Amino acid sequence: MSTLQISLAILGGLILAIVVAHSAWSARKNLPRRATPDPVAAPPPKPAGDAPFEVEPERQEPGFDRDSSLDVLTAMTVPEKKPGLDALIDVIAPVLVEAPVSGEAALAAMPATRRAGSKPFAIEGLRTDTGTWETPVPGQRYGAFQAGVQLANRTGALNQIEFSEFVMKAQAFADAIDGQPEFPDMLDEVARARELDNFASAHDAQLSFTLRAKNTAWSPGYVHQSAAKLGFVTGSIPGRMVLPASESGHAPILGLAFDTQAAMAEDPEQTALRELTLSLDVPQVLRSEQPFVRMCEAAIALATGMDGVIIDDQGQPIRPEAMEVIHADLEQLYDTLEGRDMPAGSALGRRLFS
C-alpha cells in the first residue's frame, strides 16, 4: 500500500470519527434536560478490628420531614367546613315544621342531587340543642329548615328554569318531612341573580404566564424538580403541580401545568417539553398570600434556573413594567371585592367564582 493510500485511509478514518462524534454530540444536545438524581447516602462504616460480630445499627423509626411535599399535600386535603347558605349569594326559602325532625329523617328526604341546573342546591337544619344552622347529620334533631340555591357562578346567573327546579326540590323535601316552605318571588330573585352575575363577570380574573425554553427542552422530571425547589407539589392531575396555601382548606395559591400526555408517557425522561404555564385564579386566593407577587417571583426563578423566557398569549416577552400595571389593577380588584363583602379567597368569594 502506497503512502498516499495510507494517508487517505487515515484521513477517511478521522473524518468518520468526527462525523460520529458530531452526531453523538447533536443527539445529546437535543435531549431534554433531566432531573438531577438525589445523592445516595454513604453506607455506615464497618466496625474496626477483629470483632467476631457486626454491631447492628440502632433502629430508626420511619418519620417524615415536616417540610416534605407529603405533609404539605396532606395539609391541603384537610376537610374544610362547608360554608352555609348566605343571603348575599343564595336564594333562601324557609321550611317550617310543627315538631322537631331527626337528622336521619331529613337525610332520607334529601333530593338525589345537590344542584338545580348548574347551580348548587343545599338544605340546612336548625339544631334544637345549639340553635345553629348546619347540613343535617344523623343523631341530631332540627326545629326548622331552609333550602337554598346559589344565585350565580361562573356558568352564569340563575334563570327561571333553574329557579323552578329549586322550588320543586325544596317542595319535595318539605312534603317528606311534613314541612311548609315559603318561597320568595321568582322574578325578583332572577333579577338579583343577573345583577350579581354582572358584578362577578366584571370582576373575575384568571391570570397566566407561559414559560418557554430558550434552547434545550425540559423533561417532566426536570420541571418537577425545578418547581419543587420553589414549594410546588404534585397535583391530582398528571402534568399539574400546585403551590399550596399557607392555611389548610384553602385553594392553592398557584398552578403549574404542562402537557398531560408527556407526563403520562412510558418514559417521561425522554419526553421533551418546551412550554409550561403558571396560573393564578385571583378570586379563589386570599389577598394576604400576595399571590401575584409570588407568581412573578416563581416565573422569574423558573425562567432563570431553567434557561427559559416568560411570554404572553401573543408569544412576546413580558416586561417588568407590564407586571407592575397588572399588580396595580389587582389591588383595585381586591378593594372592590372586599367592598362587596366577598373578599378574594373567602368562602363567599370562592363560591361565587366557581
C-alpha positions as CSV (number, residue, x, y, z in Angstrom):
1,M,0.0,0.0,0.0
2,S,1.4,3.3,-1.0
3,T,2.0,6.3,1.3
4,L,-0.9,8.2,-0.5
5,Q,-3.3,5.3,0.2
6,I,-2.3,5.1,3.8
7,S,-2.8,8.9,4.2
8,L,-6.2,8.8,2.6
9,A,-7.2,5.9,4.8
10,I,-6.1,7.8,7.9
11,L,-7.9,10.9,6.7
12,G,-11.1,8.9,6.0
13,G,-11.0,7.4,9.5
14,L,-10.5,10.8,11.1
15,I,-13.5,12.2,9.1
16,L,-15.6,9.2,10.1
17,A,-14.7,9.7,13.7
18,I,-15.5,13.4,13.5
19,V,-18.9,12.6,12.0
20,V,-19.8,10.0,14.6
21,A,-18.7,12.4,17.4
22,H,-20.7,15.2,16.0
23,S,-23.8,13.0,15.7
24,A,-23.4,11.9,19.3
25,W,-22.9,15.5,20.4
26,S,-26.0,16.6,18.5
27,A,-28.1,13.8,19.9
28,R,-27.0,14.6,23.4
29,K,-27.6,18.3,22.9
30,N,-31.2,17.7,21.7
31,L,-32.1,15.5,24.7
32,P,-34.4,17.3,27.2
33,R,-32.9,18.4,30.5
34,R,-33.3,15.7,33.1
35,A,-33.7,15.9,36.9
36,T,-30.5,15.5,38.9
37,P,-30.5,12.3,40.9
38,D,-30.7,12.7,44.6
39,P,-27.4,12.0,46.4
40,V,-27.3,8.4,47.8
41,A,-26.3,8.2,51.5
42,A,-23.0,6.5,52.2
43,P,-23.2,3.1,53.8
44,P,-22.3,3.0,57.6
45,P,-18.7,2.2,58.4
46,K,-18.0,-1.4,59.5
47,P,-16.5,-1.9,63.0
48,A,-12.8,-1.9,63.2
49,G,-10.6,-4.7,64.5
50,D,-11.3,-8.4,64.6
51,A,-14.7,-8.2,66.1
52,P,-16.5,-11.6,65.9
53,F,-19.8,-10.0,65.0
54,E,-21.0,-6.8,63.4
55,V,-22.7,-4.2,65.6
56,E,-26.3,-3.8,64.5
57,P,-27.1,-0.1,63.8
58,E,-29.7,1.5,66.1
59,R,-33.1,1.1,64.6
60,Q,-34.5,4.3,63.2
61,E,-38.3,4.6,63.2
62,P,-39.7,6.0,60.0
63,G,-40.7,9.5,60.1
64,F,-41.5,12.5,57.8
65,D,-39.8,15.8,57.4
66,R,-42.3,18.5,58.4
67,D,-41.4,20.4,55.3
68,S,-41.9,17.5,52.9
69,S,-44.2,17.6,50.0
70,L,-46.4,14.8,51.5
71,D,-47.1,16.9,54.6
72,V,-47.9,19.9,52.6
73,L,-50.3,18.0,50.4
74,T,-51.9,16.4,53.4
75,A,-52.5,19.8,54.9
76,M,-54.2,20.8,51.6
77,T,-56.6,17.9,51.9
78,V,-57.9,18.6,55.4
79,P,-61.7,18.7,55.0
80,E,-62.9,22.3,55.3
81,K,-66.2,23.1,57.0
82,K,-68.6,23.7,54.1
83,P,-69.8,27.4,54.2
84,G,-73.5,27.8,55.0
85,L,-76.2,29.5,52.9
86,D,-75.9,33.3,52.7
87,A,-78.5,35.7,51.5
88,L,-75.8,37.7,49.6
89,I,-75.4,35.0,47.0
90,D,-78.2,32.5,47.7
91,V,-82.0,32.3,47.3
92,I,-83.3,31.1,50.6
93,A,-86.6,29.5,51.3
94,P,-87.5,28.8,55.0
95,V,-89.2,25.5,55.7
96,L,-91.4,25.5,58.9
97,V,-92.1,22.2,60.7
98,E,-94.6,21.6,63.6
99,A,-92.3,19.3,65.5
100,P,-88.6,18.6,65.6
101,V,-87.3,16.3,62.8
102,S,-84.5,13.8,63.3
103,G,-81.3,14.1,61.2
104,E,-82.0,10.6,59.8
105,A,-85.4,11.6,58.5
106,A,-84.0,14.8,57.0
107,L,-81.3,12.9,55.2
108,A,-83.8,10.4,53.9
109,A,-85.8,13.3,52.4
110,M,-82.9,15.0,50.7
111,P,-83.0,15.1,46.9
112,A,-80.8,12.8,44.9
113,T,-78.7,15.6,43.5
114,R,-77.4,18.8,45.1
115,R,-77.9,21.0,42.1
116,A,-80.6,22.9,40.4
117,G,-79.5,23.1,36.8
118,S,-75.9,24.4,37.0
119,K,-76.3,26.0,40.5
120,P,-75.5,24.4,43.9
121,F,-78.6,23.5,45.9
122,A,-78.4,22.9,49.7
123,I,-80.7,22.3,52.7
124,E,-79.8,23.3,56.3
125,G,-81.4,22.4,59.6
126,L,-81.6,24.5,62.8
127,R,-80.3,22.3,65.6
128,T,-82.6,22.3,68.7
129,D,-79.7,22.0,71.1
130,T,-77.4,24.7,69.9
131,G,-79.6,26.9,67.7
132,T,-77.1,26.8,64.8
133,W,-77.7,26.0,61.1
134,E,-75.9,23.0,59.6
135,T,-76.3,20.4,56.9
136,P,-78.4,17.7,58.6
137,V,-76.4,14.8,60.2
138,P,-77.6,11.6,62.0
139,G,-78.2,11.8,65.7
140,Q,-79.3,15.4,65.8
141,R,-82.8,17.0,65.9
142,Y,-83.9,20.1,63.9
143,G,-86.7,22.6,64.7
144,A,-86.6,24.3,61.3
145,F,-85.1,24.0,57.9
146,Q,-84.1,26.3,55.0
147,A,-83.5,25.4,51.3
148,G,-81.2,27.5,49.1
149,V,-79.9,27.7,45.6
150,Q,-76.9,29.9,44.5
151,L,-77.8,33.0,42.5
152,A,-74.8,32.9,40.2
153,N,-71.4,31.2,39.5
154,R,-69.1,31.0,36.5
155,T,-71.8,29.3,34.5
156,G,-74.0,32.4,34.6
157,A,-77.0,33.7,36.5
158,L,-79.8,31.6,38.0
159,N,-82.6,31.5,35.4
160,Q,-86.3,30.8,35.7
161,I,-85.9,27.2,34.7
162,E,-83.3,26.6,37.5
163,F,-85.5,28.6,40.0
164,S,-88.4,26.3,39.1
165,E,-86.3,23.2,39.7
166,F,-85.2,24.6,43.0
167,V,-88.8,25.1,44.0
168,M,-89.7,21.5,43.0
169,K,-86.8,20.0,45.0
170,A,-87.4,22.2,48.1
171,Q,-91.2,21.4,48.0
172,A,-90.5,17.6,47.7
173,F,-88.2,17.8,50.7
174,A,-90.8,19.8,52.7
175,D,-93.5,17.3,51.8
176,A,-91.4,14.4,53.0
177,I,-90.9,15.9,56.5
178,D,-94.4,17.5,56.8
179,G,-93.0,21.0,56.4
180,Q,-94.3,24.2,54.9
181,P,-91.9,26.1,52.6
182,E,-92.1,29.8,51.9
183,F,-90.6,30.8,48.5
184,P,-89.5,34.4,47.5
185,D,-90.8,35.9,44.3
186,M,-89.1,34.3,41.3
187,L,-88.8,37.4,39.2
188,D,-87.2,39.4,42.0
189,E,-84.7,36.6,42.6
190,V,-83.8,36.1,39.0
191,A,-83.2,39.9,38.6
192,R,-81.0,39.7,41.7
193,A,-79.1,36.8,40.1
194,R,-78.5,38.8,36.9
195,E,-77.1,41.8,38.9
196,L,-74.8,39.5,40.9
197,D,-73.7,37.8,37.7
198,N,-72.9,41.1,36.0
199,F,-70.8,42.1,39.0
200,A,-69.0,38.8,39.1
201,S,-68.3,38.8,35.3
202,A,-66.8,42.3,35.5
203,H,-64.5,41.4,38.5
204,D,-63.4,37.8,37.6
205,A,-59.7,37.5,36.9
206,Q,-57.7,34.4,35.9
207,L,-54.0,35.2,35.1
208,S,-51.4,33.0,33.4
209,F,-47.7,33.3,32.4
210,T,-46.2,30.9,29.8
211,L,-42.6,29.8,30.2
212,R,-40.8,28.8,27.0
213,A,-37.4,27.0,26.8
214,K,-34.8,29.2,25.0
215,N,-32.6,26.3,23.8
216,T,-32.7,22.9,25.3
217,A,-36.1,21.4,26.1
218,W,-37.1,20.1,29.5
219,S,-38.2,16.6,30.7
220,P,-41.2,16.3,33.1
221,G,-38.9,15.2,35.9
222,Y,-36.7,18.3,35.4
223,V,-39.8,20.5,35.6
224,H,-40.9,18.7,38.8
225,Q,-37.5,19.1,40.4
226,S,-37.2,22.8,39.5
227,A,-40.7,23.6,40.7
228,A,-40.4,21.6,43.9
229,K,-37.5,23.8,44.9
230,L,-40.0,26.7,45.0
231,G,-42.5,24.8,47.1
232,F,-44.7,23.3,44.4
233,V,-46.1,19.8,45.0
234,T,-47.6,17.3,42.6
235,G,-51.3,17.8,41.9
236,S,-54.0,15.3,41.4
237,I,-53.9,15.5,37.6
238,P,-50.9,14.3,35.6
239,G,-48.9,17.3,34.3
240,R,-50.1,19.6,37.1
241,M,-48.4,21.0,40.2
242,V,-49.7,23.4,42.8
243,L,-48.3,25.9,45.3
244,P,-50.3,25.1,48.5
245,A,-51.9,27.9,50.5
246,S,-50.4,28.6,53.9
247,E,-53.8,27.8,55.5
248,S,-55.3,24.3,55.2
249,G,-58.6,24.1,53.4
250,H,-57.9,27.0,51.0
251,A,-57.4,26.8,47.3
252,P,-53.8,26.5,46.0
253,I,-52.0,29.8,45.5
254,L,-50.7,29.0,42.1
255,G,-51.0,26.2,39.5
256,L,-48.3,24.9,37.2
257,A,-49.2,22.9,34.2
258,F,-47.6,21.2,31.2
259,D,-48.6,18.6,28.6
260,T,-50.6,15.8,30.3
261,Q,-49.6,13.3,27.6
262,A,-45.9,14.0,28.3
263,A,-46.4,13.4,32.0
264,M,-48.1,10.0,31.3
265,A,-45.5,8.8,28.7
266,E,-43.9,5.4,29.2
267,D,-40.5,7.1,29.6
268,P,-41.2,10.7,30.6
269,E,-37.5,11.5,30.8
270,Q,-37.2,11.1,27.1
271,T,-40.2,13.4,26.5
272,A,-39.3,17.0,25.5
273,L,-41.3,19.9,26.9
274,R,-40.8,23.4,25.6
275,E,-43.5,25.2,27.4
276,L,-45.3,25.3,30.8
277,T,-47.9,27.5,32.2
278,L,-48.2,29.3,35.6
279,S,-51.7,30.3,36.5
280,L,-53.5,32.3,39.2
281,D,-57.2,32.2,39.9
282,V,-57.5,35.5,41.7
283,P,-60.9,35.4,43.4
284,Q,-60.0,31.9,44.9
285,V,-56.9,33.0,46.7
286,L,-56.6,35.1,49.8
287,R,-55.1,38.6,49.3
288,S,-52.8,38.1,52.3
289,E,-51.0,35.3,50.4
290,Q,-49.7,38.0,47.9
291,P,-50.4,35.6,45.1
292,F,-49.4,37.8,42.1
293,V,-46.1,38.8,43.7
294,R,-45.4,35.1,44.3
295,M,-46.5,34.3,40.8
296,C,-43.9,36.8,39.4
297,E,-41.2,35.5,41.7
298,A,-41.9,31.9,40.7
299,A,-41.9,32.7,37.0
300,I,-38.6,34.6,37.2
301,A,-37.0,31.9,39.3
302,L,-38.1,29.2,36.9
303,A,-37.1,31.1,33.8
304,T,-33.7,31.8,35.3
305,G,-33.0,28.3,36.6
306,M,-34.4,26.5,33.5
307,D,-33.0,28.8,30.8
308,G,-36.4,30.0,29.7
309,V,-38.3,33.1,28.9
310,I,-41.6,34.5,30.2
311,I,-44.1,35.2,27.4
312,D,-47.7,36.4,27.0
313,D,-50.5,35.0,24.9
314,Q,-49.0,36.5,21.7
315,G,-45.6,34.9,22.3
316,Q,-44.0,38.2,23.3
317,P,-41.7,38.5,26.3
318,I,-43.4,40.1,29.3
319,R,-41.7,43.2,30.5
320,P,-41.4,44.2,34.2
321,E,-43.5,47.3,33.6
322,A,-46.4,45.2,32.4
323,M,-46.3,43.1,35.7
324,E,-46.4,46.4,37.7
325,V,-49.5,47.5,35.8
326,I,-51.3,44.2,36.4
327,H,-50.4,44.3,40.1
328,A,-51.9,47.8,40.4
329,D,-55.1,46.6,38.7
330,L,-55.3,43.6,41.0
331,E,-55.1,45.8,44.1
332,Q,-58.2,47.7,42.9
333,L,-60.0,44.4,42.2
334,Y,-59.3,43.3,45.8
335,D,-60.7,46.5,47.2
336,T,-63.8,46.2,45.1
337,L,-64.4,42.6,46.2
338,E,-63.9,43.5,49.8
339,G,-66.3,46.4,49.4
340,R,-69.0,43.9,48.2
341,D,-68.3,41.7,51.3
342,M,-66.9,38.9,49.1
343,P,-63.1,39.2,49.5
344,A,-60.9,37.0,47.3
345,G,-60.3,33.7,49.0
346,S,-63.3,34.0,51.3
347,A,-66.0,31.3,51.5
348,L,-68.4,33.6,49.6
349,G,-65.8,34.6,47.0
350,R,-64.8,31.1,46.3
351,R,-68.4,30.0,45.9
352,L,-69.3,32.9,43.6
353,F,-66.3,32.4,41.3
354,S,-66.5,28.7,40.9
